[in-house]
Amino acid sequence: VYRPRSDVFEGLTQIERLPAQQVMLMDADGELFRALYVMEQQPRGSWRIAGCYLLPIALDDTPPETP
């Protein structure tokens, strides 16, 4: 997501034993995404982003009503 309209930092999780920061992003059109930034510790102790996964967020996950 290039130049998100909004961002919210969520909790930490793990992906393949590496820490990952979850961030909710809103693009210019108002569509929501969850970014997972996988972090990797460097030999001198600092942390760097090792990868990023973008996942769409469905706003309506409720099942349809039955008549």
N, C-alpha and C positions, 0 to 999 in steps of 0.2 A: 504494500500500500504506500504509494508515493504521496507525501504531504498529507497525512491523515488529518481529518477535521477534528478528531478527538482521540484521546488515548487514556486508558485506565490500566495501571499496573496491578495485576492480580497476584496470586500466590506463586510459590515455587513448587516445582514438581521435578520428577526425574525421567529422563529418557536414556535408556541403555546405560544406567548407572551414572549419568552425568546430570548435574543440576540444570534446570531449564526455567527461565522466567516467563510467566504467562502475561501477555499484554492484550487487552481488548482494544481494537482499533475501529474507527468509523471512517470510511472513505468519503470523498467529496459528494457522492450520491446518497449518503446515509446508510450504506450497506455495512454490516458489522462483520468483523473477522477476529479470530483469536490467533495471535502470533506466539509461537513458542521459540524463544531464543535459547539455544543449547549453549551452555558455557563450558569452557575447558581451561583448567589451570595450566599456566605456563611454567617452564622450568624454574624461573626466578620467583614464582609465587603469585604473579599477577593473573587476572582472569581476562579471557577474550571470548568473543562470540565465535563458536565453532560452526554454527549453522542456524537457520531459521526455517520454521515450517508455518505456513499460513493455512488456517482452517476457517471455512465459512461458518457463521453462526446462524442457525435457523431461528427466526423469531416466533414462529408458530409451530410448536411441536405437539400441540394438542390434537387428539383424534377427532374426526368430524362427528357431529351430533347425529344420532339415529332418530328417525321420525317416530 
